[in-house]
Amino acid sequence: MNVDGDNAIQLLLLLGSVSLLPALLFCVTSFTRILIVLGFVRSGLGTQTTPPNQVLVGIALFLTLFVMGPTVDQVRDRAVAPAIAGKISTMEAIERGQEPLREFMFKQVRSSDLQQFVRLSKIEQPRTRRDVPTRVLIPAFIISELKTAFQIGFLIFLPFLIIDLVVSATLMSLGMIMLPPVFISLPFKILLFVLVDGWALITRSLVLSFG
């Protein structure tokens, strides 16, 4: 009877985890930073819907799997595999499984953001990382990821902005006011991005930013 009850609980938790998977993907992994930076790349190029959203999400998803690979392996070895083998209970598996994710988030979160949410939660000042509740760590991690993504996005956007300004100033000096600058700057931006192997540089920088 206890075995059946435990199996029912595991099935219920499995179904619940599937429904929460998109939220977890956004909240506790590298997905948010990667997707925002790729969005900045597209906006900087000025190509509107190229690459389309589906392609950007797909790239962000597989880059996330690449970045989170070591963390996922730890979750599997510490929690998933022992739980499937029946060596530990479901609740113990959940406790073990969140530790690698917490370690990853602690490496990326900013101290100022973490302190802010500690104060907002009105809990006792944590002495160690273990004392920080996950419900406090996750929003601090998300805010830190947004800040980092926008900082990287600004650095990516800057060279494209310079090209737009140069082209616009050149057209005005030539008296070609009626010609939209984007018609001239867009090919130059795409050419520059291709010549410097932009996608490889962006993906490399993104992966290294989680080091």
PAZAPA-4460 file (N, C-alpha, C; in steps of 0.05 Angstrom, whole numbers, plus 32768, in hexadecimal, padded with zeros to 4 digits):
% residues 211
    n_x    n_y    n_z   ca_x   ca_y   ca_z    c_x    c_y    c_z   seq   type   mol
   8011   7FE8   8000   8000   8000   8000   8011   8019   8000     1      M     A
   8026   8018   8010   8038   802F   8011   8047   8033   7FF6     2      N     A
   804D   801C   7FE9   805B   801E   7FD0   8049   802B   7FBB     3      V     A
   802F   8023   7FBB   801C   802F   7FA8   8019   804D   7FAD     4      D     A
   8017   8054   7FC7   8015   8070   7FCE   802D   8080   7FC5     5      G     A
   8045   8074   7FC9   805D   8082   7FC1   805E   8085   7FA2     6      D     A
   8055   8071   7F94   8055   8073   7F76   8041   8088   7F6D     7      N     A
   802A   808A   7F7B   8017   809E   7F74   8022   80BA   7F78     8      A     A
   8030   80BD   7F8E   803D   80D8   7F94   8052   80DE   7F7F     9      I     A
   8062   80CB   7F77   8076   80CF   7F63   8069   80D7   7F48    10      Q     A
   8053   80C9   7F41   8045   80D0   7F28   803A   80EC   7F29    11      L     A
   802E   80F4   7F40   8023   810E   7F43   8039   8123   7F41    12      L     A
   8050   811F   7F4E   8066   8132   7F4C   8071   8133   7F30    13      L     A
   8072   811D   7F22   807C   811D   7F07   806A   812E   7EF5    14      L     A
   804F   812A   7EF7   803D   813A   7EE7   803F   8158   7EEE    15      L     A
   8042   815D   7F08   8045   8179   7F10   805F   8186   7F06    16      G     A
   8075   8176   7F06   808E   8180   7EFC   808E   8186   7EDE    17      S     A
   807F   8176   7ECF   807D   817A   7EB3   806F   8195   7EAD    18      V     A
   805A   819B   7EBD   804B   81B4   7EB9   805C   81CC   7EC2    19      S     A
   806E   81C8   7ED5   807E   81DE   7EDF   8099   81E0   7ED0    20      L     A
   809E   81CE   7EBE   80B8   81CE   7EB0   80BE   81E8   7EA1    21      L     A
   80AB   81F4   7E92   80B2   820D   7E85   80B9   8223   7E99    22      P     A
   80AB   8225   7EAF   80B2   8239   7EC4   80CE   8234   7ECF    23      A     A
   80D4   821A   7ED5   80EE   8214   7EDF   8104   821A   7ECB    24      L     A
   80FE   8215   7EB1   8111   821B   7E9C   8119   8238   7E9C    25      L     A
   8105   824A   7E9F   810A   8266   7E9F   8117   826F   7EB9    26      F     A
   8110   8263   7ED0   8117   826F   7EEA   8131   8266   7EF5    27      C     A
   8139   824D   7EF1   8150   8243   7EFF   8167   8239   7EED    28      V     A
   8166   8240   7ED3   817B   8238   7EC0   8186   8251   7EB2    29      T     A
   8197   824C   7E9F   81A3   8261   7E8F   8192   826B   7E78    30      S     A
   817A   8260   7E75   8169   8265   7E5E   8162   8283   7E5B    31      F     A
   815C   8290   7E71   8153   82AC   7E70   8169   82BE   7E64    32      T     A
   8181   82BB   7E6F   8197   82CC   7E65   819D   82C7   7E48    33      R     A
   819D   82AE   7E40   81A4   82A7   7E24   818F   82B2   7E11    34      I     A
   8176   82AE   7E17   8160   82B7   7E05   8160   82D5   7E03    35      L     A
   8164   82E4   7E19   8163   8301   7E17   817B   830B   7E07    36      I     A
   8192   8300   7E0A   81A9   8308   7DFB   81A5   8303   7DDD    37      V     A
   819A   82EC   7DD6   8195   82E6   7DBA   8180   82FA   7DAF    38      L     A
   816D   8302   7DBF   815A   8316   7DB7   8167   8331   7DB1    39      G     A
   817B   8338   7DC1   818A   8351   7DBD   819A   834F   7DA3    40      F     A
   81A5   8338   7D9D   81B4   8334   7D84   81A1   833A   7D6C    41      V     A
   818A   832E   7D6C   8177   8332   7D56   816F   834F   7D54    42      R     A
   8169   835C   7D6B   8162   8379   7D6B   8178   838A   7D61    43      S     A
   8191   8384   7D69   81A8   8393   7D5F   81AC   8391   7D41    44      G     A
   81A8   8379   7D37   81AB   8375   7D1A   8194   8384   7D0B    45      L     A
   817D   8386   7D18   8167   8394   7D0B   8159   8382   7CF7    46      G     A
   815A   8368   7CFA   814E   8356   7CE7   8132   834E   7CEE    47      T     A
   8126   835C   7D02   810A   8359   7D0A   8104   833C   7D13    48      Q     A
   80FB   832B   7D01   80F2   8310   7D09   8106   82FB   7CFF    49      T     A
   811E   8302   7CF9   8132   82EF   7CF0   814A   82F0   7D02    50      T     A
   8151   82DB   7D0F   8144   82C1   7D10   8129   82C2   7D1F    51      P     A
   8116   82B1   7D17   80FC   82B2   7D24   80FD   82A9   7D42    52      P     A
   80E8   82AF   7D50   80E8   82A9   7D6D   80EC   828C   7D73    53      N     A
   80E1   827B   7D62   80E4   825E   7D67   8101   8255   7D65    54      Q     A
   8110   8261   7D52   812C   825B   7D50   813C   8265   7D68    55      V     A
   8137   827D   7D70   8145   8288   7D88   813F   8277   7DA1    56      L     A
   8126   826F   7DA4   811F   825F   7DBC   812D   8244   7DBA    57      V     A
   812E   8239   7DA2   813C   821F   7D9E   8159   8221   7DA4    58      G     A
   8166   8236   7D9A   8183   823A   7DA0   8187   823E   7DBE    59      I     A
   8176   824E   7DCB   8178   8253   7DE7   8174   8239   7DF7    60      A     A
   8162   8228   7DEE   815C   820F   7DFC   8174   81FD   7DFC    61      L     A
   8180   81F9   7DE4   8197   81E6   7DE2   81B0   81F1   7DEF    62      F     A
   81B4   820C   7DED   81CA   8218   7DFC   81C7   8215   7E1A    63      L     A
   81AD   8217   7E23   81A8   8212   7E3F   81AE   81F6   7E47    64      T     A
   81A7   81E2   7E37   81AD   81C6   7E3D   81CC   81C2   7E3E    65      L     A
   81DA   81D1   7E2C   81F7   81CF   7E2C   8203   81DA   7E46    66      F     A
   81FA   81F3   7E4D   8205   8200   7E65   81FE   81F1   7E7E    67      V     A
   81E5   81E7   7E7F   81DB   81DA   7E97   81E2   81BC   7E98    68      M     A
   81F1   81B3   7E85   81F8   8196   7E84   8204   818B   7E9E    69      G     A
   8219   8198   7EA9   8224   818E   7EC2   8211   818E   7ED9    70      P     A
   8200   81A3   7EDA   81EC   81A5   7EF0   81D7   818F   7EED    71      T     A
   81CE   818A   7ED4   81BA   8175   7ECF   81C6   815A   7ED6    72      V     A
   81DF   8155   7ED0   81EC   813C   7ED6   81EC   8138   7EF5    73      D     A
   81F2   814D   7F04   81F2   814B   7F21   81D6   8144   7F2C    74      Q     A
   81C2   8151   7F21   81A6   814C   7F29   819F   812F   7F24    75      V     A
   81A7   8125   7F0D   81A1   8109   7F06   81AF   80F6   7F18    76      R     A
   81C9   80FB   7F1D   81D8   80E8   7F2E   81D0   80E9   7F4B    77      D     A
   81CA   8101   7F55   81C4   8104   7F72   81A7   80FD   7F79    78      R     A
   8195   8103   7F66   8179   8101   7F6D   8169   80EE   7F5C    79      A     A
   816A   80F2   7F41   8158   80E3   7F2F   815F   80C6   7F2F    80      V     A
   8178   80BF   7F2B   8180   80A3   7F2A   817A   8094   7F44    81      A     A
   8182   809F   7F5B   817B   8090   7F74   815D   808E   7F79    82      P     A
   814E   80A2   7F71   8131   80A1   7F75   8124   808B   7F63    83      A     A
   812D   8089   7F4A   8123   8075   7F38   812B   8059   7F43    84      I     A
   8142   8057   7F4E   814B   803D   7F58   813E   8036   7F73    85      A     A
   812F   8049   7F7E   8121   8044   7F97   8133   8046   7FB0    86      G     A
   814A   8052   7FAD   815D   8055   7FC3   8156   806C   7FD6    87      K     A
   8148   8080   7FCB   8140   8097   7FDB   8123   809E   7FD5    88      I     A
   8117   80AC   7FE8   80FB   80B4   7FE4   80F8   80CB   7FD1    89      S     A
   80E0   80D1   7FC9   80DB   80E7   7FB6   80E2   8102   7FC2    90      T     A
   80DB   8106   7FDB   80E1   8120   7FE8   80FF   8123   7FEB    91      M     A
   810E   810E   7FF1   812B   8110   7FF3   8137   8115   7FD8    92      E     A
   812B   810A   7FC3   8135   810F   7FA8   8131   812C   7FA0    93      A     A
   811B   8138   7FA8   8116   8155   7FA3   812B   8166   7FB1    94      I     A
   8130   815E   7FCA   8144   816D   7FDA   8160   816C   7FCD    95      E     A
   8167   8153   7FC5   8181   8150   7FB9   8183   815D   7F9D    96      R     A
   816D   815C   7F8F   816D   8167   7F73   816F   8185   7F72    97      G     A
   8166   8193   7F86   8167   81B0   7F85   8182   81BB   7F8C    98      Q     A
   8193   81AB   7F99   81AD   81B5   7FA2   81BF   81BD   7F8A    99      E     A
   81C2   81AC   7F75   81D2   81B5   7F5E   81C7   81CE   7F51   100      P     A
   81AD   81D1   7F50   81A1   81E9   7F44   81A7   8201   7F56   101      L     A
   81A6   81FE   7F70   81AC   8214   7F82   81CA   821C   7F7F   102      R     A
   81DB   8209   7F7C   81F8   820F   7F78   81FC   821F   7F5F   103      E     A
   81ED   8218   7F49   81F0   8226   7F30   81E5   8243   7F34   104      F     A
   81CF   8246   7F41   81C3   8261   7F44   81D5   8272   7F56   105      M     A
   81E0   8266   7F6B   81F2   8276   7F7C   820B   8280   7F6D   106      F     A
   8214   8271   7F5A   822B   827A   7F4A   8225   8292   7F39   107      K     A
   820B   8295   7F31   8204   82AA   7F1E   81F6   82C2   7F2C   108      Q     A
   81EB   82BE   7F43   81DB   82D3   7F50   81EE   82E9   7F5B   109      V     A
   81E5   8301   7F5A   81F4   8318   7F66   81ED   831A   7F83   110      R     A
   8201   8321   7F93   81FD   8324   7FB0   81E9   8339   7FB6   111      S     A
   81E9   834F   7FA7   81D6   8365   7FAC   81B9   835C   7FA8   112      S     A
   81B5   834D   7F93   819A   8343   7F8D   8191   832F   7FA2   113      D     A
   81A3   831E   7FAA   819C   830A   7FBF   8196   8318   7FD9   114      L     A
   81A5   832C   7FE1   81A0   833B   7FF9   8185   834A   7FF8   115      Q     A
   817F   8354   7FE1   8166   8362   7FDD   814E   8350   7FE3   116      Q     A
   814E   8338   7FD8   8138   8326   7FDC   8138   831A   7FF8   117      F     A
   814F   8318   8004   8150   830F   8020   8142   8324   8031   118      V     A
   8147   833D   802C   813A   8353   803B   811C   8353   8036   119      R     A
   8114   8350   801C   80F8   8350   8015   80E9   8339   8021   120      L     A
   80F6   8322   8024   80E8   830B   8030   80E6   830D   804E   121      S     A
   80F5   8320   805A   80F4   8324   8077   80FB   830B   8087   122      K     A
   810E   82FC   807D   8118   82E5   808B   8132   82ED   809A   123      I     A
   813A   82DB   80AC   8153   82E0   80BB   816A   82DF   80A8   124      E     A
   817E   82F1   80AC   8195   82F3   809A   81A3   82D8   8099   125      Q     A
   81A5   82CC   8081   81B2   82B2   807F   81D0   82B3   8085   126      P     A
   81DA   829F   8092   81F6   829E   8098   8206   828F   8082   127      R     A
   81F9   827C   8076   8206   826C   8061   81F3   826A   8049   128      T     A
   81FC   8260   8033   81EB   825C   801C   81D4   8249   8022   129      R     A
   81DA   8235   8032   81C5   8221   8038   81AE   822D   8047   130      R     A
   81B3   8244   8054   819D   8251   8063   818B   8262   8051   131      D     A
   8193   8267   8038   8183   8277   8025   816D   8265   801A   132      V     A
   8154   826C   801E   813E   825C   8013   813E   825E   7FF4   133      P     A
   8135   8248   7FE8   8134   8248   7FCA   8121   825D   7FC0   134      T     A
   810B   8262   7FCE   80F7   8276   7FC6   8103   8292   7FC6   135      R     A
   8119   8296   7FD4   8127   82B0   7FD4   813C   82B0   7FBE   136      V     A
   8149   8299   7FBB   815F   8297   7FA7   8155   829A   7F8B   137      L     A
   813F   828E   7F84   8136   828E   7F68   8130   82AA   7F5D   138      I     A
   811F   82BA   7F6B   811B   82D5   7F60   8134   82E6   7F5F   139      P     A
   8147   82E3   7F72   8160   82F1   7F71   8170   82E9   7F59   140      A     A
   8170   82CE   7F53   817E   82C4   7F3C   8172   82CF   7F22   141      F     A
   8158   82D0   7F20   814A   82DA   7F08   8152   82F8   7F03   142      I     A
   8151   8308   7F18   8158   8324   7F15   8175   8327   7F0C   143      I     A
   8187   8317   7F18   81A3   8318   7F10   81A7   8310   7EF3   144      S     A
   8198   82FC   7EEA   819A   82F4   7ECE   8191   8309   7EBB   145      E     A
   817B   8317   7EC3   8172   832D   7EB2   8186   8343   7EB0   146      L     A
   8193   834A   7EC6   81A7   835F   7EC6   81BF   8357   7EB4   147      K     A
   81C8   833F   7EB8   81DF   8335   7EA8   81D8   8334   7E8A   148      T     A
   81C0   832B   7E84   81B8   8329   7E68   81B7   8344   7E5B   149      A     A
   81AC   8358   7E69   81AB   8373   7E5E   81C6   8380   7E5B   150      F     A
   81D9   837A   7E6D   81F4   8384   7E6A   8201   8378   7E52   151      Q     A
   81FF   835E   7E4E   820A   8351   7E36   81FC   835C   7E1D   152      I     A
   81E2   835F   7E1E   81D3   8369   7E07   81DC   8385   7E00   153      G     A
   81E2   8396   7E13   81EB   83B1   7E0D   8206   83B1   7DFE   154      F     A
   8218   83A0   7E07   8232   839E   7DFA   822F   8393   7DDD   155      L     A
   821B   8382   7DD9   8216   8377   7DBE   8209   838C   7DAC   156      I     A
   81F7   839C   7DB8   81E8   83B0   7DA9   81F9   83C7   7DA1   157      F     A
   820E   83CE   7DB0   821E   83E6   7DAB   822B   83E7   7D90   158      L     A
   8239   83D2   7D86   8244   83D4   7D6B   8230   83D8   7D55   159      P     A
   8218   83CB   7D58   8203   83CF   7D44   81F9   83EC   7D44   160      F     A
   81F7   83F7   7D5C   81EE   8413   7D5F   8202   8426   7D52   161      L     A
   821C   8421   7D55   8230   8432   7D48   822E   8431   7D2A   162      I     A
   8229   8419   7D1F   8225   8417   7D02   820D   8427   7CF9   163      I     A
   81F7   8426   7D08   81DF   8435   7D01   81E5   8453   7D01   164      D     A
   81F4   845C   7D15   81FA   8479   7D18   820C   8482   7D01   165      L     A
   8220   8472   7CFA   8232   8479   7CE4   8223   847A   7CCA   166      V     A
   8213   8467   7CC4   8203   8467   7CAB   81F0   847E   7CAB   167      V     A
   81E2   8483   7CC1   81D0   849A   7CC2   81DE   84B4   7CBD   168      S     A
   81F5   84B8   7CCA   8204   84D1   7CC7   820E   84D4   7CAA   169      A     A
   8216   84BE   7C9E   8220   84BF   7C82   820A   84C6   7C6F   170      T     A
   81F3   84BB   7C72   81DC   84C1   7C61   81D4   84DE   7C63   171      L     A
   81D4   84E8   7C7C   81CD   8504   7C80   81E1   8517   7C73   172      M     A
   81FA   8510   7C75   820F   8521   7C69   820D   8521   7C4B   173      S     A
   8203   850B   7C3F   8200   8509   7C22   81E5   8515   7C19   174      L     A
   81D5   851D   7C2C   81BB   8528   7C25   81A6   8514   7C1E   175      G     A
   81AB   84FB   7C25   8198   84E5   7C1F   8186   84E1   7C37   176      M     A
   8176   84F5   7C3E   8166   84F5   7C56   814E   84E2   7C53   177      I     A
   8144   84DF   7C3B   812C   84CF   7C36   8131   84B1   7C37   178      M     A
   814B   84AA   7C34   8151   848D   7C34   8154   8483   7C50   179      L     A
   8144   846F   7C58   8146   8465   7C74   8161   8459   7C79   180      P     A
   816E   8461   7C8E   8189   8456   7C94   818A   8438   7C97   181      P     A
   8174   842C   7CA0   8174   840F   7CA5   8179   83FF   7C8B   182      V     A
   8170   840A   7C74   8175   83FD   7C5B   8192   83FA   7C55   183      F     A
   81A3   840C   7C5E   81BF   840B   7C59   81CE   83FD   7C70   184      I     A
   81C6   8403   7C88   81D4   83F7   7C9F   81D0   83D9   7CA3   185      S     A
   81B8   83D0   7C9C   81B2   83B4   7CA0   81C5   83A1   7C92   186      L     A
   81CA   83A5   7C78   81DE   8393   7C6B   81F9   8394   7C78   187      P     A
   8202   83AC   7C80   821C   83AF   7C8C   821D   83A0   7CA7   188      F     A
   8208   83A2   7CB7   8207   8394   7CD0   8207   8376   7CCD   189      K     A
   81F8   836C   7CBA   81F8   834F   7CB5   8213   8346   7CAB   190      I     A
   821F   8356   7C99   823A   834F   7C8E   824F   834E   7CA5   191      L     A
   824E   8363   7CB6   8261   8363   7CCC   825D   834B   7CDF   192      L     A
   8244   8345   7CE4   823D   832F   7CF6   8247   8315   7CEB   193      F     A
   8244   8311   7CD1   824D   82F8   7CC4   826C   82F7   7CC3   194      V     A
   8279   830D   7CBD   8296   830D   7CBB   82A4   8307   7CD6   195      L     A
   8298   8310   7CEC   82A5   830B   7D06   829B   82F1   7D12   196      V     A
   828A   82E2   7D03   827F   82C9   7D0D   826F   82CE   7D26   197      D     A
   825C   82E0   7D24   824D   82EB   7D3B   823F   82D6   7D4C   198      G     A
   8232   82C2   7D3F   8224   82AF   7D4F   8236   829E   7D60   199      W     A
   824E   8297   7D55   8261   8288   7D65   826B   8299   7D7C   200      A     A
   8271   82B2   7D77   827A   82C4   7D8D   8265   82C7   7DA3   201      L     A
   824C   82CA   7D9A   8236   82CE   7DAE   8233   82B5   7DBF   202      I     A
   8231   829E   7DB2   822D   8286   7DC1   8245   8280   7DD3   203      T     A
   825D   8285   7DCA   8274   8280   7DDB   8274   8293   7DF3   204      R     A
   826E   82AC   7DEE   826D   82BF   7E05   8257   82B8   7E19   205      S     A
   8240   82AF   7E0F   822A   82A7   7E20   8232   828F   7E32   206      L     A
   823E   827B   7E26   8246   8263   7E35   825B   826A   7E4A   207      V     A
   826F   827B   7E42   8284   8282   7E54   827A   8295   7E6B   208      L     A
   8264   82A3   7E66   8259   82B5   7E7A   824F   82A5   7E92   209      S     A
   824A   828B   7E8F   8240   827B   7EA5   8257   826C   7EB3   210      F     A
   8270   8272   7EAB   8287   8264   7EB6   828C   826B   7ED3   211      G     A
***
